[in-house]
Amino acid sequence: MMKYRSDIDGLRALAVLSVLIFHLNSNWLPGGFIGVDVFFVISGFLISQIIKNEVMAGRFFFSDFYKRRIRRILPPLYIVLFFSLLAGFVILIPEDFERLFSSVLYSSSFLANRFFSKDGGYFDISSDEKPLLHIWSLSIEEQFYFIWPLVFIL
């Protein structure tokens, strides 16, 4: 078990603030999106530490690792997807709802980055019309979790 690291929480706070400020007004902090990269680095570091410690102690099991990821990630993801669909059903026209539904399917299988990359960039004007666009980063992180333990062990 890793001990609590307040310095990492401080980095998380800075990353969150930079992304929030960027989304409020990109002119206030033009590079604020870098907070997402900081989160990727923090996540990779923490996951690597957990795997390393468990491997060295002879306690690493893929099934346990993935069960922990599932318990941590899937409940909040499915809540967001459910309420997004519910709101979309009420407020969107059928064509837009169909697109939202497709993005939910891709998001639920951690392929949102693939789905959204097909029709433009994250900073395109049309990005305002993609309510689940932010899930691209979660998809990349989960794809990393599928691959990294295998690479790490090898």
Stockholm file with secondary structure:
# STOCKHOLM 1.0

chainA/1-154         MMKYRSDIDGLRALAVLSVLIFHLNSNWLPGGFIGVDVFFVISGFLISQIIKNEVMAGRFFFSDFYKRRIRRILPPLYIVLFFSLLAGFVILIPEDFERLFSSVLYSSSFLANRFFSKDGGYFDISSDEKPLLHIWSLSIEEQFYFIWPLVFIL
#=GR chainA/1-154 SS CCCCCHHHHHHHHHHHHHHHHHHHCTTTSTTTTHHHHHHHHHHHHHHHHHHHHHHHTTCCCHHHHHHHHHHHHHHHHHHHHHHHHHHHHHHSCHHHHHHHHHHHHHHHTTCHHHHHHTTCCTTSGGGGGCTTTTHHHHHHHHHHHHHHHHHHHC
#=GC SS_cons         CCCCCHHHHHHHHHHHHHHHHHHHCTTTSTTTTHHHHHHHHHHHHHHHHHHHHHHHTTCCCHHHHHHHHHHHHHHHHHHHHHHHHHHHHHHSCHHHHHHHHHHHHHHHTTCHHHHHHTTCCTTSGGGGGCTTTTHHHHHHHHHHHHHHHHHHHC
//
